[in-house]
Amino acid sequence: MSELEKRIENIEAINDINQCLTRYCRALDWVDEDLLKTCFLDNGHIDYGFYVGDAKGFIPIVLEVEKNSHTWHNISNVAIDLKDNLADVESYGFTAGGEVIDNQIKDITIYLGRYHDEFTKTDQGWKISRRLYILDATFPATSGEVLESIKGLSLGVDLRSNSDKYRKLY
């Protein structure tokens, strides 16, 4: 393989890993089980503290948590160390969310943490084969009422993958 081919392969791997992390966030926010399944190897090892086990068992548990709230998951500062068909990946996570009451989110909790991941290259692309989530901080925030002047906007509160506003992007 030429140097150029290797560089292109690395760029494609980095892009695929970043796309997987984006799918993960989107799947949790929209409570989309099928999309979340595209992110993990079934037998991948997951450690979130409240759950330690394989990804296949993790998915229904985390979606049960997510279905009772409205969340915004964000991942940034993605550092990737490629090693053939494996990659060590560390990224920062910022999640905000809260329970929906009367079509409003009354109390929001902010979570700041890190994901220590191992990705494996598969025939379906790069997937998370090992994940350790480290929670660095959590704190409450207060959500204001939707202002009268913007009530005509579509509210994203309590939207799920069965909503007519949901778009299949993957």
Buried (B, 14 or more C-beta within 10 A) or exposed (E): EEEEEEEEEEEEBBEBBBBBBBBBBBBBBBBBEEBBBBBBBEEBBBBBEEBEBBBBEBBEBBBEBBEEBBBEBBBEEBEBEBEEEBBBBBBBBBBBBBEBEEEBBEEBBBBBBBBBBBBBBEEEBBBBBBBBBEEEEEEEEEEEEBEEEEEEEEBEBBBBBEEEEBEEEE
